[in-house]
Amino acid sequence: MSIDSDAFNRLAIPGLTALTELIAKGVSAYAPAPDDRRPFLVGWGLVAALHRQAAAVVTLHSKGLGHEAAPNRRLMVEYVAHLQWLVRDGDDAVDSMNKAFQYKHAGLRKAADAGGYQYDEEAANAVRDAEIPGNPTNEYSNMSKLLDRLGGGLLQSWLGETQLSHATLTAAGSFYRESDDAIELFDAPKYGIEGDPMEVSPYIAFFFLFFGMIAFNDLMVGSPWTKDLRAIGDAAGLSGAI
């Protein structure tokens, strides 16, 4: 089935503009009380980063580099997933993220020691010695498990983008064709399908930013973006998403 890339992208650009304006209005007035603030703070960091990834995807697309935007699109899926995780599990999700950070930090420190690199040992010890309570959500630090739990096609999107984000046969194969008679070598990717999905990168960027902001909206007191997000979704063909 062919994809009407232009039609999708015509919806994406005003949608991205509207989402950007919504973020720019500020959110600090909707922060929860200090004791309940951790998911909000982490969520803001994620949604702000998600917004910049959307900008990167659109910029790369505008330069004819939709294929090369795959790592950014893949990262957008991860940000959306973590925002939805925060909505579902709140402080438990933050604890699990901290636990995962502590584990990865230990590996980073080991590599730094092996390479003779300098770092703040006191800060590193503080990370190592932090007491982080365990909880059943720790398993969702594994991205595949988290995406599978969340559903909505996130796992499939992430796995698809992963094939183009790493040094895989899929990524390499988009630059050549071989037959019994000849070989063709390309300096730009070709996927051998009707309707290049990479040409819809702006809409993909809009789509994931939109759903990431829906999740962050639930982390703010009073969900102040609800009316605006509903209008933006309706205008972009996502009626009923919120």
URDA-V223009 format. One record per residue. RES is the residue in three letters. OMEGA is omega as a letter, one per 30 degrees, with the letter a starting at -180 (* if undefined). BURIAL is 1 if it has 24 or more other ideal C-beta (glycine too) atoms within 12 Angstrom, else 0. Layout:
RES_OMEGA_BURIAL, RES_OMEGA_BURIAL
This chain:
MET_a_0, SER_a_0, ILE_l_0, ASP_a_0, SER_a_0, ASP_a_0, ALA_l_0, PHE_a_1, ASN_l_1, ARG_l_0, LEU_a_1, ALA_a_1, ILE_l_1, PRO_l_0, GLY_l_1, LEU_l_1, THR_a_0, ALA_l_1, LEU_l_1, THR_l_1, GLU_l_0, LEU_l_1, ILE_a_1, ALA_l_0, LYS_l_0, GLY_a_0, VAL_a_1, SER_l_0, ALA_a_0, TYR_l_0, ALA_l_0, PRO_l_1, ALA_a_0, PRO_a_0, ASP_a_0, ASP_a_0, ARG_a_0, ARG_l_1, PRO_l_1, PHE_a_1, LEU_l_1, VAL_l_1, GLY_l_1, TRP_l_1, GLY_a_1, LEU_a_1, VAL_l_1, ALA_l_1, ALA_l_1, LEU_l_1, HIS_l_1, ARG_l_0, GLN_l_1, ALA_l_1, ALA_l_1, ALA_l_1, VAL_a_1, VAL_l_1, THR_l_0, LEU_l_1, HIS_a_1, SER_l_0, LYS_a_0, GLY_a_0, LEU_l_0, GLY_l_1, HIS_a_1, GLU_l_1, ALA_a_1, ALA_l_1, PRO_l_1, ASN_l_1, ARG_l_1, ARG_l_1, LEU_l_1, MET_l_1, VAL_a_1, GLU_l_1, TYR_l_1, VAL_a_1, ALA_a_1, HIS_l_1, LEU_l_1, GLN_l_1, TRP_l_1, LEU_l_1, VAL_a_1, ARG_a_1, ASP_l_1, GLY_a_1, ASP_l_1, ASP_l_1, ALA_l_1, VAL_l_1, ASP_l_1, SER_l_1, MET_l_1, ASN_l_1, LYS_l_1, ALA_l_1, PHE_l_0, GLN_a_1, TYR_a_0, LYS_l_0, HIS_l_1, ALA_l_0, GLY_l_0, LEU_a_0, ARG_l_1, LYS_l_0, ALA_l_0, ALA_l_0, ASP_a_0, ALA_a_0, GLY_l_0, GLY_a_0, TYR_l_0, GLN_l_0, TYR_a_0, ASP_a_0, GLU_l_0, GLU_l_0, ALA_l_0, ALA_l_0, ASN_l_0, ALA_l_0, VAL_a_1, ARG_a_0, ASP_a_0, ALA_l_0, GLU_a_0, ILE_a_0, PRO_l_0, GLY_l_0, ASN_a_0, PRO_a_0, THR_a_1, ASN_a_1, GLU_a_0, TYR_l_1, SER_l_1, ASN_a_0, MET_a_1, SER_l_0, LYS_l_0, LEU_a_1, LEU_l_1, ASP_l_0, ARG_a_0, LEU_l_1, GLY_l_0, GLY_l_0, GLY_a_0, LEU_a_1, LEU_a_1, GLN_l_0, SER_a_1, TRP_l_1, LEU_l_0, GLY_l_1, GLU_l_1, THR_a_1, GLN_a_1, LEU_a_1, SER_a_1, HIS_a_0, ALA_a_0, THR_l_0, LEU_l_0, THR_l_0, ALA_a_0, ALA_a_0, GLY_l_0, SER_a_1, PHE_l_0, TYR_l_0, ARG_l_0, GLU_l_0, SER_l_0, ASP_a_0, ASP_a_0, ALA_l_0, ILE_l_0, GLU_l_0, LEU_a_0, PHE_l_0, ASP_l_0, ALA_a_0, PRO_l_1, LYS_a_0, TYR_l_1, GLY_l_0, ILE_l_0, GLU_a_0, GLY_a_0, ASP_a_0, PRO_a_1, MET_l_1, GLU_l_1, VAL_a_1, SER_l_1, PRO_l_1, TYR_l_1, ILE_l_1, ALA_l_1, PHE_a_1, PHE_a_1, PHE_l_1, LEU_l_1, PHE_a_1, PHE_l_1, GLY_l_1, MET_l_1, ILE_l_1, ALA_a_1, PHE_l_1, ASN_l_1, ASP_l_1, LEU_l_1, MET_l_1, VAL_l_0, GLY_a_0, SER_a_0, PRO_a_0, TRP_a_1, THR_a_0, LYS_a_0, ASP_a_1, LEU_l_1, ARG_l_0, ALA_l_0, ILE_l_1, GLY_l_1, ASP_a_0, ALA_a_1, ALA_l_1, GLY_a_0, LEU_l_1, SER_l_0, GLY_a_0, ALA_l_1, ILE_*_0
